[in-house]
Amino acid sequence: MAASSIHAETLQSHYPWTTAPLVSSAPMRLITTDPLAIAVSQAGGLGFLGAGSGTDLDRFESLLKSTADALATSPLPGTPPGVLPIGVGFICWGADLATAMQAIREAPLKPAAVWLFAPKDTDELMAWTQGIRDASDGKSKIWIQVGTVADAVQVAKACKPDVLVIQGADAGGHGLVRSSSIISLLPETADALAAEGLGHIPLVAAGGIVDGRGVAAASALGASGAAMGTRFLASPEAAISEGYRNDVIRAKDGGVSTIRTNVYDRLRGTEGWPDHYNARGVLNHSFWDHEKGMPHEENKRLYEEASKLGDAGWGDQGRMTTYAGTGVGLITKTMPAGDIVREVLRDAAQTLARL
Amino acid sequence: MAASSIHAETLQSHYPWTTAPLVSSAPMRLITTDPLAIAVSQAGGLGFLGAGSGTDLDRFESLLKSTADALATSPLPGTPPGVLPIGVGFICWGADLATAMQAIREAPLKPAAVWLFAPKDTDELMAWTQGIRDASDGKSKIWIQVGTVADAVQVAKACKPDVLVIQGADAGGHGLVRSSSIISLLPETADALAAEGLGHIPLVAAGGIVDGRGVAAASALGASGAAMGTRFLASPEAAISEGYRNDVIRAKDGGVSTIRTNVYDRLRGTEGWPDHYNARGVLNHSFWDHEKGMPHEENKRLYEEASKLGDAGWGDQGRMTTYAGTGVGLITKTMPAGDIVREVLRDAAQTLARL
């Protein structure tokens, strides 16, 4: 049997309510809360809560509970006993493992997946992997996000994750300063894992995928699923302002209207990311003024003024952070998250059938 | 009929000896000469000569002649009358159109395709398009390479090319400083062209594609073909030193072992590229020393010393320019160019059948 068929079976056995290839909503800190994650899983995908980092975790226990409550009256078909058909994502360097473990241990239903991203080092990642497996009695499958071939192999050996998320340079928000797109990263990673006897780990592609064509392409490259972040920003369920959402819809030509930079992190006071990470966002006056040499203090002052404008802090004269991937130009309208999943699954199947 | 089927028919009618999806060897200045281009076309692809720019064109007429001579005894099936089943690529900003036109006009067989890249502006590109069409009596189909959605639409309207080459950020050698990978660039371009009534133009994807999985992914994204440069560097037909070729095979993890920069252009004295271009190459001591702050003059002196070492100018201690794309990590051995085409076509078909 081809590796890809084994992977599809693995993911289907973990997540029986889903349709192959697996479509996930990426955990986005403060953005992907229960309405979005639930809608994605209900439509045959796997929705992730952005549990985030730092004090975000204060809300994690109640977020798990509200999600479980919302799904109690309409359980998803085939969900394994004791499992919540929803995933949870942590930014490891800034999140407290003990808090996460306690919430998962006390939850009657364990998240179907826990997505780990950006640890300080491999030891921390191993601690998270073991801690979550312990706290969930193995019910929470471990997803680990990487952005290089070397990291994929190292993490696969050290943590034996259930899924590896392979993030390419096109992804919105945080990712590696230096990486390639999934067009070469995904197959090179697949080959490197296979050469190490680790080819059984399913790969989920992320970065630049926003529609069925992208999901079909990811499948061709060797992925068993795809994670989309930017696409779900244009759903009403995403917890962002209308100004942000409108900029996602407005931005075209994603390779030139977005850029990887740490300018937005600095302006909004996002601190603590390891140096080898930055974040892709839509260009606006904050970036252009930075590029023209505006001192940081002045730029920050203007940023803080803009932040008081609400939705008007975005738009033509906008300065506010608008994390988004290069796929932003393919997003032309707002659509409910469940409809996005159904459309993407349908278009991916049609694309593959056409080929 | 789906747009992709129409495109496949269009390309098959231009290039009847080829197998769909169209696999091309990208024109690489000084690197892709007649043995490589001929081998690619003989294997069912479309090989391109790198006619280049500047004084490179002094050799263009004889390059066309030697290619025609080599193919005279074994014509490719279905080649249209008066057509040489080989393409030619020009770097427009540095090439003399009159010289190119004269050589094509005087050649008994006209190149099946002329690939235009990096004009100073759209007027120059329109002059090239019209000039080549005139000189070839329309026998040379016009391919134009772009790296943004806006450029694709503008060029399609102004020049009505026969093919658009959509180059993503993963590509080796010269390309735009700012762009996305084909994962989002290709479908966004396809949609933008369709919205302008220009959806009939076939798209060829370039950047990060080195094997059948990449070609299959490009097809899923909406391309009718793929152009590979880096992969063919690892063929004996590529006119590069063994040191360069060995570095291509040695480099792994293409997202971190290569980078887009103008450091190598400056060190090797490559001048004249418009500011919005740089080039992706394999990292080595030239780049690392630049990054550590070594003055350009000192770096250039070391570069020139390294250039006297022959193949030893590459390798562990290497400093020499090694243009290559992010797909470099997927290339593990040297293979004849024709075998590359056959393997890629076979693997692309198998990948699509698997899906």
Interface residues (C-beta under 8 A of the other chain):
Chain A: A2 S4 G147 T148 V149 A150 G168 A169 D170 L176 R178 S179 S180 S181 I182 I183 S184 L185 P187 E188 D191 A192 G207 G208 I209 V210 D211 R213 G214 A216 A217 A218 S219 A220 L221 G222 K252 D253 G254 G255 V256 T258 I259 G325 T326 G327 G329 L330 T351 L352 R354 L355
Chain B: A2 S4 G147 T148 V149 A150 G168 A169 D170 L176 R178 S179 S180 S181 I182 I183 S184 L185 P187 E188 D191 A192 G207 G208 I209 V210 D211 R213 G214 A216 A217 A218 S219 A220 L221 G222 K252 D253 G254 G255 V256 T258 I259 G325 T326 G327 G329 L330 T351 L352 R354 L355
